Amino acid sequence: MVKAPFSGIIVEGDLAERIGSPVRQGDMLFKLARIERLYAELKVSENDIHQIGQTLEGEIALASRPEEVYRIEVFRMEPIAVAEEKGNVFIVHAGFPDGPQAWWRPGMTGVAKLNIGDRSLIWIASHRTIDFLRLRLWW
């Protein structure tokens, strides 16, 4: 009998693959994840990270139920960028002030929107172009 020190769900491991195989003490049989400590890991482009600043709240919609939106609160921003295929991103961790839903599982994906305050329509339409020109035309 195997007993975990906490309750959770199995996210990795399958004993069917190990039938008849010897198992030594310390071998990983399963990987468990705690449901009560779920958090969202947001990937924010390096072009947008400066806008988060003091942003502490937002919303998230998960791909499996996009019609449902849940509140999130940022609790940590990683200080260093991570290289990805489309460019560098910063990892931002956000919790769920209303608690996780019973159907959520680790590894789910979706789209998050963080509240950065009010912006004018002109700013929304032009800020990426202006930033691009500032970066390319300075000397």
C-alpha positions as CSV (number, residue, x, y, z in Angstrom):
1,M,0.0,0.0,0.0
2,V,1.3,3.4,-1.0
3,K,0.1,6.5,1.0
4,A,0.9,10.1,0.1
5,P,1.5,12.7,2.8
6,F,-1.2,15.0,1.3
7,S,-4.3,14.6,-0.8
8,G,-4.2,15.4,-4.5
9,I,-4.5,14.0,-8.0
10,I,-2.1,11.8,-10.0
11,V,-0.6,13.9,-12.8
12,E,2.2,11.5,-13.9
13,G,2.9,7.8,-13.7
14,D,1.2,4.6,-14.7
15,L,1.6,1.3,-12.8
16,A,0.4,-0.6,-15.9
17,E,3.7,0.1,-17.5
18,R,5.6,-1.4,-14.5
19,I,3.8,-4.7,-14.1
20,G,6.4,-7.4,-13.4
21,S,9.2,-4.8,-13.1
22,P,11.3,-4.6,-10.0
23,V,10.8,-1.5,-7.9
24,R,13.4,-0.1,-5.6
25,Q,12.9,2.2,-2.7
26,G,13.0,5.8,-4.0
27,D,11.8,5.0,-7.5
28,M,9.0,7.4,-8.6
29,L,5.8,5.6,-9.1
30,F,3.4,8.6,-9.3
31,K,3.6,12.3,-9.3
32,L,0.9,14.0,-7.3
33,A,-0.3,17.6,-7.5
34,R,-2.2,19.5,-4.8
35,I,-5.5,20.9,-6.0
36,E,-5.9,23.4,-3.2
37,R,-2.7,25.2,-4.1
38,L,-3.4,25.7,-7.8
39,Y,-2.1,28.9,-9.4
40,A,-2.0,30.3,-12.9
41,E,1.3,30.7,-14.6
42,L,1.0,33.6,-17.0
43,K,3.6,34.2,-19.8
44,V,3.9,38.0,-20.4
45,S,5.8,39.2,-23.4
46,E,8.9,41.3,-22.6
47,N,7.2,44.1,-24.7
48,D,4.3,44.2,-22.2
49,I,5.9,43.4,-18.8
50,H,6.6,47.1,-18.0
51,Q,2.9,47.8,-18.1
52,I,2.0,45.3,-15.3
53,G,3.9,47.4,-12.7
54,Q,1.5,47.4,-9.7
55,T,-1.2,45.4,-11.5
56,L,-2.5,42.9,-9.0
57,E,-5.8,41.7,-10.5
58,G,-7.3,40.3,-13.7
59,E,-9.4,37.6,-15.2
60,I,-8.8,34.2,-16.7
61,A,-10.8,32.0,-19.1
62,L,-9.7,28.3,-19.5
63,A,-9.7,26.6,-22.9
64,S,-12.0,23.8,-21.7
65,R,-14.8,26.3,-20.6
66,P,-14.1,29.6,-22.3
67,E,-17.5,31.0,-21.5
68,E,-16.6,31.0,-17.8
69,V,-14.3,33.8,-16.4
70,Y,-12.5,33.7,-13.1
71,R,-10.8,36.4,-11.0
72,I,-7.1,36.2,-10.5
73,E,-4.6,38.2,-8.4
74,V,-0.9,38.4,-9.2
75,F,1.3,37.4,-6.3
76,R,4.7,37.0,-7.9
77,M,6.6,38.0,-11.0
78,E,9.8,36.2,-11.9
79,P,12.7,38.7,-12.2
80,I,14.2,37.1,-15.3
81,A,12.9,36.5,-18.8
82,V,12.6,33.0,-20.3
83,A,13.5,32.5,-24.0
84,E,10.6,31.0,-26.1
85,E,10.1,30.5,-29.8
86,K,8.2,33.8,-30.3
87,G,10.5,35.8,-28.1
88,N,11.3,36.4,-24.4
89,V,8.5,36.1,-21.8
90,F,8.3,36.8,-18.1
91,I,6.5,34.3,-15.9
92,V,3.9,35.9,-13.7
93,H,2.1,33.8,-11.0
94,A,-1.5,34.5,-10.1
95,G,-3.8,33.0,-7.5
96,F,-7.5,32.5,-7.4
97,P,-9.1,34.6,-4.6
98,D,-12.4,32.7,-5.0
99,G,-10.5,29.4,-4.8
100,P,-10.1,26.7,-7.4
101,Q,-13.0,24.9,-9.0
102,A,-13.3,21.1,-8.5
103,W,-12.9,20.4,-12.2
104,W,-9.6,22.3,-12.6
105,R,-6.4,20.2,-13.2
106,P,-2.7,21.1,-13.4
107,G,-1.5,21.9,-16.9
108,M,-4.8,23.5,-18.2
109,T,-4.4,26.4,-20.6
110,G,-6.3,29.5,-21.3
111,V,-6.2,33.2,-21.7
112,A,-5.6,35.8,-19.0
113,K,-6.2,39.5,-19.0
114,L,-4.6,41.7,-16.4
115,N,-6.0,45.1,-15.5
116,I,-3.5,47.8,-16.4
117,G,-5.8,50.7,-16.0
118,D,-7.6,52.9,-18.6
119,R,-5.9,53.8,-21.8
120,S,-7.1,56.0,-24.7
121,L,-8.1,54.5,-28.0
122,I,-5.2,56.3,-29.7
123,W,-2.8,54.7,-27.3
124,I,-4.3,51.3,-27.8
125,A,-4.1,51.6,-31.6
126,S,-0.6,53.1,-31.7
127,H,1.6,52.1,-28.8
128,R,3.1,49.0,-30.4
129,T,4.0,50.9,-33.6
130,I,5.5,53.8,-31.6
131,D,7.5,51.4,-29.4
132,F,8.8,49.6,-32.5
133,L,9.9,52.9,-34.1
134,R,11.6,54.1,-30.9
135,L,13.6,50.9,-30.7
136,R,14.6,50.9,-34.4
137,L,15.3,54.5,-35.0
138,W,17.4,55.6,-32.0
139,W,21.1,56.3,-32.4
